[in-house]
């Protein structure tokens, strides 16, 4: 399965490379790029497109990286809260068990149903 994924990845890279080279061949005209403070003259259109694509990839990677950092912080916070709540729940459960003492059991033993012996057991005794 890993080999298939690697071959598929290589195939996708090859297709993208062919598409970029075809786009570069068809769009070899020179353009002028006017930014707010800078003007770049005689840059090829395919090169400008490639730079824009790379800038988008870099921006996307940074955005995802920052999102991962913030999510890991939230995850750590939630794990701490979960640990705290589990210990609190355990304490509440143990408190209920500690409150039951022997006196309560002995007082309520009168109310417990008693299993009556069958007639056969009485005859054997």
C-alpha positions as CSV (number, residue, x, y, z in Angstrom):
1,X,0.0,0.0,0.0
2,X,2.9,2.4,0.8
3,X,4.4,1.7,-2.6
4,X,1.1,2.6,-4.3
5,X,0.9,5.9,-2.4
6,X,4.5,6.7,-3.3
7,X,3.9,6.0,-7.0
8,X,0.7,8.0,-6.9
9,X,2.6,10.9,-5.3
10,X,5.3,10.7,-7.9
11,X,2.7,10.7,-10.7
12,X,1.0,13.7,-9.3
13,X,4.3,15.6,-9.1
14,X,5.2,14.6,-12.7
15,X,1.8,15.8,-13.9
16,X,2.1,19.1,-12.1
17,X,5.7,19.6,-13.6
18,X,4.4,18.9,-17.1
19,X,1.5,21.4,-16.6
20,X,3.9,24.1,-15.3
21,X,6.2,23.6,-18.2
22,X,3.3,23.7,-20.7
23,X,2.0,26.9,-19.0
24,X,5.4,28.4,-19.1
25,X,5.8,27.7,-22.8
26,X,2.4,29.1,-23.7
27,X,2.8,32.2,-21.5
28,X,6.2,33.5,-22.2
29,X,5.2,37.1,-22.6
30,X,6.8,39.7,-20.4
31,X,4.6,41.7,-18.0
32,X,5.0,44.6,-15.6
33,X,4.1,44.1,-12.0
34,X,3.0,47.2,-10.2
35,X,2.8,46.9,-6.4
36,X,2.1,49.7,-4.0
37,X,5.8,50.7,-3.4
38,X,7.6,48.6,-6.0
39,X,7.3,48.1,-9.8
40,X,8.9,45.1,-11.5
41,X,9.3,45.4,-15.2
42,X,9.7,42.6,-17.8
43,X,8.9,39.6,-15.7
44,X,7.6,36.5,-17.5
45,X,4.0,35.7,-16.8
46,X,4.6,32.0,-15.9
47,X,7.3,33.1,-13.4
48,X,4.9,35.6,-11.8
49,X,2.3,32.8,-11.6
50,X,4.8,30.5,-10.0
51,X,5.8,33.1,-7.4
52,X,2.1,33.7,-6.6
53,X,1.5,30.0,-6.2
54,X,4.5,29.6,-3.9
55,X,3.4,32.6,-1.9
56,X,0.0,31.0,-1.4
57,X,1.5,27.6,-0.4
58,X,3.8,29.3,2.1
59,X,0.9,31.4,3.6
60,X,-1.3,28.2,3.8
61,X,1.5,26.3,5.6
62,X,2.0,29.1,8.1
63,X,-1.8,29.3,8.7
64,X,-2.1,25.6,9.3
65,X,1.0,25.6,11.5
66,X,-0.4,28.4,13.7
67,X,-3.7,26.6,13.9
68,X,-2.0,23.4,15.0
69,X,-0.1,25.4,17.7
70,X,-3.3,27.0,19.1
71,X,-5.2,23.7,18.9
72,X,-2.5,21.8,20.8
73,X,-2.7,24.5,23.6
74,X,-6.4,24.1,23.8
75,X,-6.0,20.3,23.9
76,X,-3.5,20.5,26.8
77,X,-6.0,22.8,28.6
78,X,-8.9,20.4,28.1
79,X,-6.8,17.4,29.1
80,X,-5.9,19.1,32.4
81,X,-9.5,19.9,33.0
82,X,-10.5,16.3,32.2
83,X,-7.9,15.0,34.6
84,X,-9.2,17.3,37.3
85,X,-12.8,16.3,36.7
86,X,-11.9,12.6,36.8
87,X,-10.2,13.0,40.2
88,X,-13.2,15.0,41.4
89,X,-15.5,12.2,40.3
90,X,-13.4,9.6,41.9
91,X,-13.4,11.6,45.2
92,X,-17.2,11.9,45.1
93,X,-17.6,8.1,44.5
94,X,-15.2,7.3,47.4
95,X,-17.0,9.8,49.7
96,X,-20.3,8.0,49.1
97,X,-18.7,4.7,49.9
98,X,-17.0,6.0,53.1
99,X,-20.4,7.4,54.4
100,X,-21.8,3.9,54.5
101,X,-20.9,2.5,57.9
102,X,-21.6,-0.7,59.7
103,X,-24.4,0.7,61.9
104,X,-26.5,1.5,58.8
105,X,-26.1,-2.0,57.6
106,X,-27.0,-3.6,60.9
107,X,-30.1,-1.4,61.3
108,X,-31.3,-2.2,57.9
109,X,-30.6,-6.0,58.2
110,X,-34.1,-6.4,59.8
111,X,-35.7,-5.2,56.5
112,X,-33.6,-7.5,54.3
113,X,-35.5,-10.4,52.9
114,X,-34.6,-13.7,54.3
115,X,-34.5,-16.7,52.1
116,X,-36.8,-19.3,53.5
117,X,-35.5,-22.9,53.6
118,X,-37.4,-25.3,51.5
119,X,-39.4,-28.0,53.1
120,X,-36.9,-30.7,51.9
121,X,-34.1,-28.9,53.8
122,X,-36.2,-28.8,56.9
123,X,-36.9,-32.5,56.8
124,X,-33.3,-33.4,56.3
125,X,-32.3,-31.5,59.5
